[in-house]
Amino acid sequence: MASTIPLPTDVRSKLMRNFLKRIVDNDRRAKQIFRLYFDRKEISEEQFYKAISN
């Protein structure tokens, strides 16, 4: 089983800031990712950061 190295805190913070800006700008994909992770808990933290880094 492959283990992944968690992202450094500063990288996560930057990704989260950019992600929240996308939500404020009414980005439909960002809102969908937000719902999957925070509302429904259908994706893991790792999947969340992978999704918002694109």
C-alpha positions in Angstrom: 0.0 0.0 0.0 1.5 3.3 -1.1 1.7 6.0 1.5 1.6 9.6 0.5 3.4 12.5 2.1 1.0 15.1 3.4 1.2 18.5 1.9 3.1 21.1 3.9 0.8 23.5 5.9 1.8 26.5 3.8 1.0 24.7 0.6 -2.4 23.6 1.9 -3.1 27.2 3.1 -2.3 28.6 -0.3 -4.5 26.1 -2.0 -7.3 26.7 0.4 -7.1 30.5 -0.1 -7.2 30.1 -3.9 -10.1 27.6 -3.6 -12.1 30.0 -1.4 -11.5 32.8 -3.9 -12.9 30.6 -6.6 -16.0 30.0 -4.5 -16.4 33.8 -3.9 -16.1 34.2 -7.7 -18.9 31.8 -8.1 -16.9 29.0 -9.7 -19.3 26.0 -10.2 -16.6 23.3 -10.0 -15.3 24.8 -6.8 -18.7 24.8 -5.2 -19.2 21.1 -6.3 -15.9 20.1 -4.7 -16.8 22.1 -1.5 -20.1 20.2 -1.2 -18.4 16.8 -1.8 -15.8 17.3 0.9 -17.4 19.5 3.6 -21.2 18.7 3.3 -21.3 15.1 2.2 -17.8 13.8 3.2 -17.7 11.8 0.0 -14.0 12.5 -0.7 -11.0 12.3 1.5 -8.7 15.2 2.5 -6.1 14.0 0.1 -8.6 13.8 -2.8 -9.9 17.3 -1.8 -6.4 18.9 -2.1 -5.7 17.0 -5.3 -9.0 18.3 -6.7 -8.4 22.0 -5.7 -4.8 22.0 -6.9 -6.0 21.7 -10.5 
